[in-house]
Each structure stands twice: as structure tokens, then as C-alpha cells.
Amino acid sequence: MPYALCDFTDNLMTALEISAAYLADLLFGDPPGYPHPVRLIGQTISLLEKKFLQWTHTPRMQRLSGVIMAAAIVSGAGILTWATIRIAGWVHPVFSSVVSIFFAYTTLATRNLYDEPKKVIRALEQGDLPLARKQIGFLVGRDTDHLDEKEICRALIETVSENTSDGIVAPLFYLVIGGPPLAMAYKALNTLDSMVGYRNDRYRYLGWASARGDDVANFIPSRLTALLFVLSSFIVGKSGRGAWRTTWRDGRKNPSPNSGYPEAAMAGALGVQLGGKNFYFGRVEEKPLIGEPERSIDRNVAKESLRLMIANSLIAVIIAILVIV
């Protein structure tokens, strides 16, 4: 195969390989217990951040350590992926293709982004609010111990919209332009941001580079995700015009330079209002209101957000395949 040597300047995946990786994600999702590369990245980050926090005690040194940690994790993930595929290519071109598909599959999260929110919805349908709070707590960073059903569903819709970008559109985007090495480097950066990219006392300086890098990496994918939600709205019978209007009006309201766009598109498509009061580590944080409260947020609206996510995912992979072809 022409990309068996994994030259970074080549298009590393064929349409067939992208399709195979996407189907593998739909079939297998993220099984617990197997050596998932992103889990290994997370374990490495956890080890390094503890060491750096022990060794550094000034803002300047923590920020420098954060830059070193981010550079090492991101470049290491990309280079190791590249090297593994290259070595597989020396064995046999077909083996190289299989390894490429495996790495690409591990960067995608459509199945997981459907299965995990469904656990929350099932708990609500069973009337088990404590279980629903526990399940949503696995998906969001905010405090969930005292959320009512409406707030649980709001948190679910917000995380589904944001993670459609992080877990589906962005990986496909980087798979198309740089193959598995670039997509895995992106996942490493995204994992860094999710673990240390907080503006709290512990990570304010150590996580600065990871947070800023993630902002840059998601700039284009987040906006593509919003556009795909507009298209998805027409497919699943929601308000495409509302999605477009709300994205244009409210996408920039969120303090994050990226997450507001998918959230605004989702809010407009569903006719609900997102944002508002959240608690993080016991401290209240007011997020800008996004969208109009044309409907009350409940478990049925949460289910609709999953249908939008699935439609978005299908459109994204079709576009990725067409771009490669």
C-alpha cells in the first residue's frame, strides 16, 4: 500500500479504512478492560501531572511543566502511532491497514456517546434519580449530587453536543487530513484538556498549555459540528432554521471559544435553552443562556439529542469518505 511507510505528508487512510473504523466503533464501542490507547494516554497523564505538581511550586514553573507535559504526550502519541503502523507495514501491507483501522477506531466515540447517555435516560425512566445523578456524573465535570431531572437532562444534552465534536467530528477531521497519527495526537490533547485543563487552584498553570492547545485543535471541528447539527435537524425533523439562527446568535456566548457552537446548534434544533447555573467543586458558575425556552427540557428531549448526534455522526463519516474519494 502507498502509505505503508506512514509518511505524514500522505493521506494515511482510504475510504474503505475510514468506513471499517467507523463500523468497528458502532459494533464494539469502548469495551471495558482492553488496552485502549486513550486509556493508556490517560494513565500516563495522571502519572506525569502528579510528578510535576510535586516538583514545581511556582506559577511559572508549573506553566513550563505543563508545556513540556503537553508537548511530550501529544507528540509521543502521534509518533508511537506512526511507528507502530510503519512497523506493521514492514510485516505486511494488510497488517499495516488493520493496525491503521484499529487506531482510527479507538479515536471515535459514536457508540459510547449513545450508550452512556442512554444509561442516564433509563435511570430516569425507572424513577431512580440517585442512579441518574451517578450516571450523568461519569459524563460531566459539574457537581451532580443535587440535580433534578430537568438539570440532569440539560447536562446530558450539553455534553452530547460538545462530545459530538470531541468524539466524532474532530477525530474524523484529523483522520482525513493526517491519518491515525494525527487523530491520536488530537485525542491525546483532548484527554489532557479533560484531565488538567481546569481553571482551579490545582491546574490553573499546569493545565494552561493543554487547555489552549485544545482550543486551537477544536476551533474548526466545533464549527463543523454546529453546521452538521443544522443539517441533521432537517433529517430528524427538528428545526434546522432554529439551529442555524441560534448558532449564529449564541455560539460565541460560551466562555469556551468552541463548545458554544455545537451547544447553540443543538439548543436551536430542539427549541430549548441551555446554559445557566452549574456547580463545580462546590462553587457556583453561571454559564450564558443559549437558545430560547420554547420547550421544557425532559427525558424525551434528551432522547432527541441522541438522534441528532447519530444523524450528525452519519453525515460526518459520509463527508469524510467523500473527501478521501
C-alpha positions in Angstrom: 0.0 0.0 0.0 1.3 3.5 -0.8 1.0 4.7 2.8 2.6 1.6 4.4 5.6 3.7 5.4 3.3 6.2 7.0 4.7 9.4 5.6 3.0 12.2 7.5 2.6 14.1 4.2 0.4 11.3 2.7 -3.3 10.7 3.1 -2.9 7.8 5.5 -6.3 6.2 5.2 -8.5 5.1 2.4 -12.3 5.4 2.3 -12.6 1.7 3.0 -10.4 2.0 6.1 -12.4 5.0 7.4 -15.6 3.0 6.9 -14.2 0.0 8.6 -13.0 2.1 11.6 -16.4 3.8 11.9 -18.3 0.4 11.7 -16.0 -1.0 14.3 -16.9 1.8 16.6 -20.6 1.2 16.1 -20.2 -2.5 16.7 -17.8 -2.6 19.6 -17.8 0.8 21.2 -15.4 1.1 24.1 -15.3 -2.3 25.8 -14.1 -2.1 29.4 -10.9 -3.9 30.3 -9.0 -3.9 27.0 -5.8 -1.8 26.4 -7.5 1.2 24.8 -4.8 3.7 23.6 -6.7 6.6 25.1 -6.9 4.9 28.5 -3.1 4.4 28.3 -2.7 8.1 27.5 -4.9 9.0 30.4 -2.8 6.8 32.8 0.4 8.5 31.6 -1.1 11.9 32.1 -2.2 11.0 35.6 1.3 9.9 36.5 3.0 12.9 35.0 0.7 15.5 36.4 1.3 14.2 39.9 5.0 14.2 39.5 5.1 17.8 38.0 2.9 19.1 40.8 5.3 17.6 43.3 8.3 19.0 41.7 7.1 22.5 40.8 5.7 25.1 43.2 5.6 28.4 41.4 3.1 29.5 38.6 6.0 30.0 36.2 7.5 26.6 36.7 4.1 24.9 36.7 3.2 26.6 33.4 6.6 25.5 31.9 6.0 22.0 33.2 2.5 22.0 31.6 4.0 22.9 28.2 6.6 20.1 28.5 3.9 17.6 29.5 1.5 18.6 26.7 4.3 18.5 24.1 5.5 15.1 25.3 2.1 13.5 25.5 0.8 14.8 22.2 4.0 14.2 20.2 4.5 10.9 21.8 1.0 9.7 21.0 1.4 10.7 17.3 4.9 9.3 16.9 4.1 6.0 18.6 1.1 5.5 16.4 3.1 6.4 13.3 5.9 4.0 14.3 3.5 1.1 15.1 1.8 1.4 11.7 5.2 1.7 10.0 6.5 -1.4 11.6 3.2 -3.2 10.8 3.8 -2.2 7.1 7.2 -3.9 7.2 5.5 -7.1 8.2 2.8 -6.9 5.5 0.7 -4.1 3.9 -2.5 -5.7 5.0 -1.3 -5.8 8.6 -0.5 -2.1 8.3 -4.0 -1.4 7.1 -5.5 -3.4 10.0 -3.4 -1.5 12.6 -4.4 1.8 11.0 -8.1 0.8 11.2 -7.6 -0.2 14.9 -6.1 3.1 15.8 -8.7 5.1 13.9 -11.5 3.1 15.6 -10.1 3.9 19.0 -10.4 7.7 18.3 -14.1 7.5 17.5 -16.9 7.5 20.1 -20.3 7.4 18.4 -21.3 4.1 20.2 -20.1 5.3 23.5 -21.7 8.7 23.1 -25.0 6.8 22.6 -24.7 4.1 25.2 -23.6 6.2 28.2 -26.3 8.8 27.9 -28.9 6.0 27.4 -28.0 4.7 30.9 -28.9 8.1 32.3 -32.2 8.2 30.4 -33.1 4.6 31.5 -32.4 5.5 35.1 -34.8 8.5 34.8 -37.4 6.3 33.2 -37.2 3.9 36.1 -37.6 6.8 38.5 -34.2 6.2 40.0 -32.9 9.8 40.4 -29.8 8.9 42.5 -28.7 6.4 39.8 -29.3 9.0 37.1 -27.2 11.5 39.0 -24.4 8.9 39.4 -24.5 8.1 35.7 -24.5 11.7 34.5 -21.6 12.3 36.9 -19.5 10.0 34.7 -20.1 12.2 31.7 -19.8 15.8 33.0 -17.4 17.7 35.2 -20.1 19.6 37.2 -21.4 18.5 40.6 -24.4 16.2 40.1 -25.4 15.2 43.7 -28.4 17.6 43.9 -29.5 17.8 40.2 -33.2 17.3 39.5 -34.5 15.6 36.3 -34.5 18.8 34.3 -31.0 19.7 35.2 -29.8 16.1 34.6 -31.3 16.2 31.1 -29.8 19.7 30.4 -26.3 18.4 31.4 -26.8 15.4 29.2 -27.8 17.5 26.2 -24.9 19.8 26.7 -22.3 17.0 27.0 -23.8 15.2 24.0 -23.5 18.3 21.8 -19.9 19.1 22.9 -18.7 15.5 22.7 -20.2 15.1 19.2 -17.4 17.5 18.3 -14.7 16.0 20.5 -15.5 12.3 20.0 -16.8 12.1 16.4 -16.3 15.1 14.1 -12.9 16.2 15.3 -11.3 12.7 15.1 -12.8 12.2 11.6 -11.5 15.6 10.6 -7.9 14.7 11.7 -8.2 11.2 10.3 -8.9 12.7 6.9 -6.1 15.3 7.0 -3.4 13.3 8.8 -4.5 9.7 9.4 -4.3 7.8 12.7 -1.1 9.5 13.9 -2.7 13.0 13.8 -6.0 11.8 15.1 -4.3 10.0 18.0 -2.3 13.2 18.8 -5.6 15.1 18.8 -7.1 12.5 21.3 -4.1 12.9 23.5 -4.5 16.7 23.6 -8.2 16.4 24.2 -7.6 13.9 27.0 -5.0 16.3 28.5 -7.6 19.1 28.5 -10.3 16.9 30.1 -7.9 15.9 32.9 -5.8 19.0 33.7 -7.4 21.9 31.6 -9.3 23.4 34.6 -9.1 26.9 35.9 -8.9 25.8 39.5 -6.1 26.1 42.1 -4.6 22.7 41.2 -4.4 23.0 37.4 -4.6 26.7 36.6 -1.0 26.9 35.5 -0.1 23.2 34.8 -3.1 22.8 32.6 -2.8 26.1 30.7 -0.9 24.7 27.7 -3.3 21.7 27.4 -6.4 24.0 27.5 -5.0 26.4 25.0 -3.9 23.7 22.7 -7.3 22.0 22.8 -8.9 25.3 22.0 -6.8 25.6 18.8 -7.3 22.0 17.8 -11.1 22.2 18.2 -11.6 25.5 16.5 -12.6 24.1 13.1 -14.2 20.9 14.2 -16.5 22.6 16.7 -17.9 24.9 14.0 -18.2 22.0 11.5 -20.1 20.1 14.2 -22.6 23.0 14.5 -23.1 23.1 10.8 -23.7 19.3 10.8 -26.3 19.7 13.5 -28.1 22.2 11.3 -28.2 19.5 8.5 -29.1 16.8 11.0 -32.0 18.8 12.2 -33.7 18.6 8.8 -33.1 14.9 8.6 -34.6 14.0 12.0 -37.5 16.5 11.8 -36.2 19.2 14.1 -35.7 22.9 13.4 -32.8 23.4 11.0 -33.6 27.1 10.8 -33.6 27.4 14.6 -30.3 25.6 14.8 -28.7 27.9 12.3 -30.2 31.1 13.9 -29.2 30.1 17.4 -25.7 29.1 16.3 -25.2 32.5 14.6 -26.6 34.4 17.6 -25.4 32.4 20.6 -22.4 30.4 19.5 -20.0 32.9 20.8 -21.6 33.4 24.2 -19.9 30.4 26.0 -16.6 31.3 27.7 -15.1 28.4 25.8 -14.2 29.5 22.2 -15.6 26.2 20.9 -18.2 24.4 22.9 -20.8 27.1 22.5 -21.2 26.4 18.8 -22.4 22.8 19.0 -24.5 23.6 22.1 -26.2 26.5 20.3 -26.9 24.4 17.3 -28.4 21.7 19.5 -30.4 24.2 21.5 -31.9 25.8 18.4 -32.7 22.4 16.8 -34.5 21.2 19.9 -36.1 24.5 20.8 -34.7 24.5 24.3 -32.5 26.8 26.4 -29.1 25.5 27.6 -26.6 27.1 30.0 -27.4 28.6 33.4 -26.2 27.8 36.9 -23.7 24.9 37.4 -21.7 23.9 40.4 -18.1 22.8 40.1 -16.3 21.5 43.2 -19.0 23.2 45.4 -18.6 26.6 43.7 -21.4 28.1 41.5 -20.7 29.2 38.0 -23.2 31.0 35.8 -23.0 29.9 32.1 -24.6 32.2 29.5 -28.0 31.2 28.4 -28.1 29.7 24.9 -31.3 29.2 22.9 -34.9 30.0 23.7 -37.0 28.0 26.2 -39.7 27.1 23.6 -39.9 23.6 25.2 -39.3 22.3 28.7 -36.2 20.1 28.9 -37.1 16.5 29.9 -36.0 12.9 29.1 -37.8 13.0 25.7 -35.8 16.0 24.6 -32.7 14.2 25.8 -33.6 11.2 23.6 -34.0 13.6 20.6 -30.5 15.0 21.3 -29.2 11.4 20.8 -31.0 11.1 17.4 -29.4 14.4 16.4 -26.0 13.1 17.4 -26.4 9.9 15.4 -27.5 11.9 12.3 -24.5 14.2 12.8 -22.2 11.3 13.0 -23.5 9.6 9.9 -23.3 12.8 7.9 -19.7 13.4 9.2 -18.4 10.0 8.1 -20.1 10.2 4.7 -18.4 13.6 4.1 -15.1 12.2 5.3 -15.4 9.3 2.9 -16.4 11.6 0.0 -13.4 13.9 0.7 -11.0 11.0 0.6 -12.5 9.5 -2.6 
